[in-house]
Amino acid sequence: QVQLVESGGGLVQAGGSLRLSCAASEAIGGINIMGWYRQAPGKQRELVAAATRDGSAYYADSVKGRFTISRDNTKNTAYLQMSSLKPEDTGVYYCNVKPIGGLNSYWGQGTQVTVSS
């Protein structure tokens, strides 16, 4: 019953923008932490951005000033606004959520972001 559906990935030229969305099913309930990870070819999956329920945010140094994480708690949806994209931002982006009171976190299916030079 728990499902995270990601959308918004695609192909964009360097300097362009994309907005990723991650919608959680109602079954997941309230969400404590929402985060975005990415996995570039040949690299480990890394945390890109995370947000607490009250809006406090973390960003990896590589994306500070370019990416913005946000969330709509009424819709159980997280967003990642990506601007000034660089080829090194290319990878599969995954959302991850931890429900309030839950023992486990859940992963989205991933969405491909490709930035051409």
Stockholm file with secondary structure:
# STOCKHOLM 1.0

chainA/1-117         QVQLVESGGGLVQAGGSLRLSCAASEAIGGINIMGWYRQAPGKQRELVAAATRDGSAYYADSVKGRFTISRDNTKNTAYLQMSSLKPEDTGVYYCNVKPIGGLNSYWGQGTQVTVSS
#=GR chainA/1-117 SS CCCEEEECCEEEETTCCEEEEEEECGGGCSEEEEEEEEECTTSCCEEEEEEETTCCEEECGGGTTTEEEEEETTTTEEEEEECSCCGGGCEEEEEEEEETTCSCCEECCCEEEEEEC
#=GC SS_cons         CCCEEEECCEEEETTCCEEEEEEECGGGCSEEEEEEEEECTTSCCEEEEEEETTCCEEECGGGTTTEEEEEETTTTEEEEEECSCCGGGCEEEEEEEEETTCSCCEECCCEEEEEEC
//
